[in-house]
């Protein structure tokens, strides 16, 4: 976003004060950012969606799928057993 602001303001480097001074707000739709300036005009810039991180290898994908399935099995096992001792309060009866 800073790169787009720098481009639309025709600056050499990003400057937050100039951005606040010139731009009223920005709207984003799909891969386009429209900058709405305080003087009434607007400019639209396209951007690429850059995903941060590295792509998973097939080995990593298989390992993660296995871990998710095992976690689901454990969760289902706990639900089926319903052996939750945290809520087992002893009930006392009255003999009177």
Order of alpha helices (4+ residues) and beta strands (2+ residues): alpha-alpha-beta-beta-beta-alpha
